[in-house]
Amino acid sequence: KHRCMSPYQMKVRPKVEPEQVKVEGPGVSGKGIPASLPAEFTIDTSQAGYGDLEVQVKGPDGYPRKVKVADNGDGTFKASYIPDDCGRYKVNVKYGGKDVPHSPFQVQAFATGSAEKCQITEGIQHSLTSGEEYCITVNAQNAGYGAVTCRIRSTSGSDLDIDIEDNGDGTFSIYYTVKDAGDYTLSVKFGGQPVPDGFYTFTIKTCHTIEHTTNTKYNIKQGFEYVSRAKKCALIERDESWVNIGHTNTPDVHDEMTGSVI
């Protein structure tokens, strides 16, 4: 026998309904956002079934920007990105492989603060070593509302990962490490505008570390820089243009185990 109210009426939804996704917040607003400050928005998929969420943000130059997406656990997601340049950004949101309503979103980032009042107090270098961490300090105490952003790009067009810390006293520290040798461009901005002396190129040189044991002798060229007592290693600068032709005199390096070398 049928139970009370039987048969039951059930609405069966398809696996994924991208048209049911709702996206809202300053990060996708047509009103504009201040450059250099985090732009946030919310993605609601609670009524859209089950599917994969994809979020991509491209800057005015057409290059992707880093996007952070956090799952709130209730079918909604919180996303954020930093518009480092002034200009138009394109925010693409897909669910189940298809664009959600109004995607891609066109967002205009406008300048804020006074970048010309910033000063790079330390860290400008044009010849660096691969694998080493470097730091650039920017004084923005008189620059007003905004934040420091930085981009380092290789000649191949790829961007490096950078950590920027707000020191809480009006200064910012930019930390970066480059692994591959080559030429790079560095651009420091405040509020989406270039800071004085904030755009330049630098070269990364690769160094070799040679492990050795006691009483082992090495013939190395003039690229030798130092011997570390703790690691007992020799650091040699790579010079691809150096060619050994015929008989040449190369220095012999001996570890004297006293902290010095001969």
C-alpha positions in Angstrom: 0.0 0.0 0.0 1.0 3.6 -0.6 2.0 5.5 2.4 0.6 9.0 3.1 1.4 11.5 0.4 2.8 8.6 -1.8 3.9 8.7 -4.6 6.4 11.5 -3.7 7.2 14.1 -6.3 10.9 14.8 -6.7 12.7 17.3 -8.8 15.8 15.8 -10.4 18.5 18.3 -11.4 21.1 17.6 -14.0 24.7 17.0 -12.9 25.7 20.6 -13.5 23.8 23.8 -14.3 26.4 26.6 -15.0 23.5 29.0 -15.6 22.6 28.7 -11.9 25.9 30.0 -10.7 25.9 33.5 -9.1 29.0 35.7 -9.0 29.1 39.0 -7.2 31.4 41.3 -5.3 33.8 44.2 -6.0 36.2 42.0 -7.9 33.7 41.6 -10.7 31.9 44.9 -10.4 31.6 47.3 -13.3 32.2 50.3 -10.9 35.9 49.8 -10.9 38.5 48.8 -8.3 41.6 50.5 -6.9 44.8 49.1 -8.3 47.3 47.3 -5.9 44.6 46.3 -3.4 43.0 42.8 -3.2 39.8 42.5 -5.2 37.4 40.0 -3.8 34.2 38.3 -5.1 31.9 35.4 -4.2 30.9 32.5 -6.4 27.7 30.7 -5.4 27.3 27.2 -6.9 24.9 25.8 -4.3 22.1 25.6 -6.9 24.2 24.5 -9.8 24.8 20.8 -9.2 28.2 19.2 -9.1 31.0 20.4 -11.4 34.5 21.7 -11.5 35.0 25.4 -10.8 37.6 27.3 -12.9 38.6 30.9 -12.3 41.1 32.9 -14.4 42.0 36.6 -14.3 43.9 38.3 -17.1 45.5 41.7 -16.7 45.6 44.6 -19.2 48.7 43.1 -20.8 46.9 39.8 -21.4 49.0 37.9 -18.9 47.2 35.8 -16.2 47.2 37.1 -12.6 47.4 34.9 -9.5 43.9 34.1 -8.1 43.2 32.7 -4.7 40.0 30.6 -4.3 38.8 29.3 -1.0 36.0 26.7 -0.6 33.5 27.8 2.1 32.1 24.3 2.4 28.6 25.3 1.6 28.6 25.4 -2.2 30.1 29.0 -2.2 33.6 30.1 -2.9 35.6 33.2 -2.0 38.0 34.4 -4.7 40.5 37.3 -4.7 43.2 38.7 -6.9 45.5 41.8 -6.9 45.2 44.2 -9.8 48.8 45.4 -10.0 48.4 47.6 -13.1 45.9 50.2 -14.1 43.6 49.1 -16.9 40.9 46.6 -17.8 40.9 43.1 -16.3 39.1 40.1 -17.6 37.7 37.7 -15.0 36.7 34.3 -16.4 34.5 32.0 -14.3 33.6 28.5 -15.6 31.6 25.7 -13.9 31.5 22.3 -15.4 33.6 23.5 -18.3 31.1 26.2 -19.3 31.0 30.0 -18.7 28.7 31.1 -15.9 26.3 34.1 -16.6 28.0 37.4 -17.5 31.5 35.7 -17.7 34.0 37.0 -18.7 33.5 40.0 -16.4 35.2 43.2 -17.4 36.7 45.1 -14.5 38.5 48.5 -14.6 41.3 49.1 -12.2 42.2 52.8 -11.4 45.3 54.4 -9.9 45.4 55.3 -6.2 47.9 57.0 -4.0 51.0 58.9 -5.1 53.6 56.6 -6.5 56.0 59.4 -7.2 56.5 59.8 -3.4 57.8 56.3 -3.0 61.5 55.6 -2.6 63.4 52.4 -3.1 65.9 52.5 -0.2 67.8 49.3 -0.9 68.0 46.2 -3.0 68.6 47.5 -6.6 71.1 45.2 -8.2 71.9 44.4 -11.8 74.0 41.3 -11.5 72.8 38.5 -9.2 73.4 34.9 -8.4 70.9 32.1 -9.1 69.4 30.4 -6.0 70.0 33.3 -3.7 67.2 35.2 -2.0 67.2 38.9 -2.6 65.2 41.7 -1.0 64.1 45.2 -2.2 62.8 47.7 0.3 60.3 50.4 -0.7 59.5 53.4 1.5 55.9 54.4 0.9 55.2 56.4 4.0 54.2 59.5 2.1 52.5 57.8 -0.8 49.0 57.7 0.6 46.3 55.0 0.1 47.6 52.0 -1.8 50.1 49.2 -1.8 53.4 48.1 -3.4 53.3 45.5 -6.2 56.1 44.0 -8.1 56.5 41.8 -11.2 59.7 40.0 -12.4 59.5 38.6 -15.9 62.0 36.5 -17.8 62.8 37.0 -21.5 60.6 34.0 -22.2 57.6 35.9 -20.8 57.1 33.8 -17.6 56.6 35.6 -14.2 58.5 34.7 -11.0 56.9 34.1 -7.7 57.4 37.1 -5.3 56.6 37.6 -1.7 55.7 41.1 -0.6 55.5 42.0 3.1 53.9 45.1 4.5 56.2 46.0 7.4 53.5 48.1 9.1 55.6 51.2 9.2 54.9 52.5 5.7 57.6 50.3 4.2 57.3 47.2 2.1 59.8 44.3 1.6 59.9 42.4 -1.7 61.5 39.0 -1.5 62.4 36.9 -4.6 64.7 34.0 -5.6 65.7 33.3 -9.2 66.8 29.8 -10.2 67.5 30.1 -13.9 70.3 32.1 -15.5 69.4 34.9 -17.9 68.0 38.4 -18.2 65.0 39.6 -16.3 62.9 42.8 -16.1 61.7 44.0 -12.7 58.8 46.5 -12.2 57.8 48.0 -8.9 54.6 50.0 -8.6 52.5 51.7 -6.0 48.7 52.0 -6.5 49.2 50.8 -10.1 51.7 53.4 -11.0 55.5 53.1 -11.4 57.7 54.2 -8.5 60.9 56.2 -9.2 63.7 53.9 -10.3 61.3 51.0 -10.1 61.8 49.5 -13.6 65.1 48.0 -14.6 66.7 44.8 -16.0 69.1 42.5 -14.2 71.2 39.4 -15.1 71.3 36.1 -13.2 74.5 34.1 -13.3 74.7 30.5 -12.4 77.2 29.2 -9.9 78.4 25.6 -9.4 79.0 24.1 -6.0 81.7 21.4 -6.0 81.7 19.1 -3.0 85.1 17.7 -2.0 86.9 15.8 0.8 90.2 16.3 2.5 93.3 16.2 0.4 91.4 16.4 -2.9 92.9 18.9 -5.3 90.8 20.8 -8.0 91.9 22.7 -11.0 89.5 25.6 -11.5 89.6 28.7 -13.6 89.4 32.3 -12.5 85.7 32.0 -11.7 86.6 30.8 -8.2 85.0 33.0 -5.5 85.3 31.4 -2.0 85.6 28.2 0.0 83.1 27.5 2.7 84.7 26.0 5.9 81.4 24.6 7.0 80.4 22.9 3.8 83.9 22.5 2.4 82.8 23.4 -1.1 84.1 25.7 -3.8 81.7 28.0 -5.6 82.6 28.5 -9.2 80.9 31.0 -11.5 79.8 29.5 -14.8 81.3 31.2 -17.9 80.0 29.6 -21.1 82.3 31.8 -23.2 85.5 30.5 -21.5 87.3 28.0 -23.8 90.5 26.2 -22.9 92.6 26.2 -26.1 96.1 24.6 -26.1 98.2 24.6 -22.9 97.3 27.1 -20.3 98.2 27.6 -16.7 95.3 26.9 -14.4 95.4 27.5 -10.6 95.6 24.5 -8.2 93.4 25.0 -5.1 94.3 23.1 -1.9 92.1 22.9 1.2 94.5 23.5 4.1 91.8 22.7 6.7 92.6 25.9 8.5 89.9 28.1 6.9 92.2 29.2 4.1 93.1 27.9 0.6 96.2 27.9 -1.5 
